[in-house]
Amino acid sequence: MTDERDADRHEFSTGQGVDVDYEEFTLDPEALDADPTTVDPVDSHVLTDLLDRRNVEHDAVDVERLVDVGLSYMQINRFEEATETFERAARFADEESLDAQEAWVNKGAAHAELEEYDEAIGAYREALYVNDDSEHAATAETNLAYALWESGQGEQALEHAERAVEIDPRFAQAWYNRGFLLVERGLAEDAISCFDNAIRLGYRKAGVLEEKARALEEAGEHEQAETVADRAEELRRETEAELVDEHAGQGASGRAPERRAPEQRDREPARELQGEGPEGF
């Protein structure tokens, strides 16, 4: 017995398709015409599609906003997404612009967080290729010094640390890096003056004082080294106590502790090395 539904069954297409446009549908849709600044920046897949060179012109991309997106990724430890975002920012910026340089510097910092030092070195060199004497060049130089040191290239690292303080003599963290690398080369007396410069410029951290104490010890200034080491320990305890009080106060108010934003020089995130070593920013 044949089911009545069989007689009414619709015969579907066998795959021939269509060769003309419907009123509501076209086989040749217009190219994507979307404003990337209106897209949720957290959705990296959407960003990838929108910022494809085939669909978006360079002048349609807000490079500064892309850099801000990358920095937001850095603050929540999503470093791979940060590297991708900074890469796009650099590619869409004018090649010789400060925006491009800033994007390359930040891309390097994100790679360094992932301990991808070869990639970090490449990004910092790209930044310096854009301009080796600009407002971002000192940051690129000291970051490059950090990455080279991590890669076992201490001699080259010192050269770039010295270049950083030449570009910007008021860059406190660069003075610290130069001092650290000088101690590594056995030049303790020169290192002490670098640490003093960093401290005078406001870089008062326990780690800086500890490295100064190490330099003083190697220079034979044992009594002064002990005094500085004691002050470093006091400062470390004070800092830890402040953090405990801060978190306790937030807990009492019922608010979740806020993630402490990384230090920034302009918009470039500072990096702090865990343990002994120079710092990248």
N, C-alpha and C positions, 0 to 999 in steps of 0.2 A: 504494500500500500504506500502510495506516495504522499508524503506530508505536503499539505497545501502551502506551507511556508517555502518549500523548495521551488515551487513554480514562481513565487514572487521574489526569489533571491536575486539580489543585485549582482550583475556581472561587473567585477572590478577591472580596471585597466591592467593590461599585461606588461606595462612598463614603457609604453611608447612616449609618455610625457606630453608636453605641450610646446608649441612653437610660436605662440602669440601671447601678448600681454593681456591679462585681465584688467578691468578697470581699477580694481583695488590691489593689484599685484603686478610687479614688473620684474622681468628677468634681469634687468640691469639697474639695480637700485643705485641711488646717488652715494658717493663716498661718505664715510662717517663724518658728520659735522657736529662734533660735540665739544663743549668747552671743558677742558680737563680740570679747571678750577672749581667746577660744580660737582665733581665726583668725590665721593667719600675717599679720602686719601689712604685709609687703612686697608681698603680692598686692593691689594697689590695686583691681583689678576685684572681688575678693571683698568688700573693704571697702565698695565702692560699693553692692553688692547688700545687704549686711547692714545698712548704716546708712541704708537707705531709710526715710523717715518712715512709710511705710505698714506696715512690718513690725516696726520696733523702737521701743519706747517710749524716751523720753528717759532715764528712770532706769535703763534696761538698758545704757546706754553708759558706759564708763569714759572720761570726758573727759580725765583726766590721762594715761591711757595713749595716747590718740589724739595728744595734744600730744607725747608722747615719740616716737611713730612719726614725726610730722612733723619733729622735730629729727633723727631718724635719717636721714630723706631729705635734710635740709640737709647733714649731714656727708658724704654721698656725692654731693653736687651734683645731686640729683634735685629741683630746685626746683619744677617744675610739680606733681609729686606732693605736695610739701610744702604748696603753696598749697591744694590740694584737701583735704588732710587737716586742716589748720588751719581751713579753712572749715567742715568737718563738726564739728570740735570746738567751734567757736564757736556753731554752730547748735544743737547738742545740749546745750550748757551752759546753766545758768540765765542769762538775759539780763543780769542785773546782778551776776554773780559774778566773782570774780577769775579763775576758770578761763576764762570767756569773754574777759575782757580780755587774758589771757596769750595765748590763741589768736589774737586779732586782731593783737596786736603781732608775733607770730611770722609770721603771714600776710603782714604788711607787709614784714618782713625778707626773706621768700622772694621776694616780688614785686620788691623792690629788687635782689636778686641777678640777676633776669631783666631788670633795667633797665626794669621796668614801673612807673614812678614814680607815675603817676596812680592805679593800683590800690593801690600802697603807701600813698600819702597817704590814700586812702579807708579803708584798713584801720586806720591809726593813728588817724584821726578816730573810727572806730567804737570803738576801745579807750578813747579819752578820753571818749567819750560814756557809756561804762559807768561810769567813775569817773575824775575828773581830779585826784585827790589820793591815789591808792593807791600801793602798793609798786611797781606796774608803770607808773604814770603818767609817772615821770621818763624811763624807757626809751622810752615812746611819744612823749614830747615831743622827745627828742633825735633819735630816728629820723625823726620828722616833719620836724624841722629839716633833716636830711640830705636827705630826699626832696624837700623844697621847694627847697633849694639846687640840687639836680641838675635841677630843673624850671625854673630861672631865676627863682625867687621868693625872692631873697636877703633882702629886708626882712622878709617873713613868717618866713623861716627863723630869723633872729636873735631874733625875738619868742619862738619856741618853744624855742630854745636857752637863752634867759634863764629861761624858765619851768621848764625841766628842772633848773637848779641851784637855783632857789627851792624846788622840791619836795624835792630831795635834794642838800644842799650837799656831800656826801661822794662824789658821783658824778664820778669823775675824768675819764672820757671826755666827760661833758657840759661840764665846764670847758674841755676842749680844743676842743670844737665851738664853744662861745661865743667863745673866743679867736680861732679861725680866722675866724669870721664878723665879728668886730669889726675884724680887720685888713682884711678885704674892704671894710669901710665906712670905712676910713681912721682908725680909732680905735686906733692902735698901742699907746699907753701903757696903755689899759684892757686890751688883749689880753694884754700881758706879764704882768699880775697873774693873768689866767686860766690862762695856761700854767704859771706858778709854782704855782698851786693844784693843777693836774693832776699836776705832778711831785711835789709834797709828798704827794699822796694815792696815790703809787705808780705813776703812769702814766709810766714812764721808757722812752720809745721814741725812736729816732732821729728819727722824723717830728715828734714833739712839739718836740724841741730845734731842729729845722730851722725850724719855724714860729715858735718864739720868736726865733731869730736873725733871721728876716725882719722880725718886729715891731720888734726892737731897731734894725735897720738903718733902718727907716722912721721910727723915733722919733729918729734922729740919734745913737744910741749905737753908733758904728761899731766901736770897739775891743772892747766887750763882745759885740757881734754876732759878730765874728770868733772870739772865744774859744768862744762857744756853738756856732757852726757847726763848729769843729774837734772839739769834744766829741761832736757829733752824728755826725760822720764816724767817729770812734773807736768809738762805740757801734755803728754800723752794721757796721763790720768785725768787731767782737767777736761780734755776733749771727750774722753769716754764718759765722764760724769755728766757732761752737758748733753750728750746723746741719750743717756739713760733718763735724765730729767725730761728731755724733750718728748721721748716716747711715752713716759709715764703720764705726762700732762695730756697728751693726745688721747691716751687710753681713758683717763678720768673724764674727759669731755665726751666720750662715746664716739670719737672719730677714729677711723683707721689711720695708722701712721702713713704719712705721705712719703713717696719715694723721693729721696734727696736728688735734685737735679745735678748733673755733672757741672763742674765749673766750666765757664765758657769764656773764651777770648773772642770778642765779636760774637759770632754764632758757632764757632768751632768748639766742640765739646772737649774738655780736658780729660786726659786719661791718667790714672795713677797706677804705677807698677806695683804689683803685689810683691813685697820683699824688697831687697836691695836692688837698686838700679836707677837709671835715669828715667825721666817721665816724658810721656808723649802727650800732646794736647790736641 
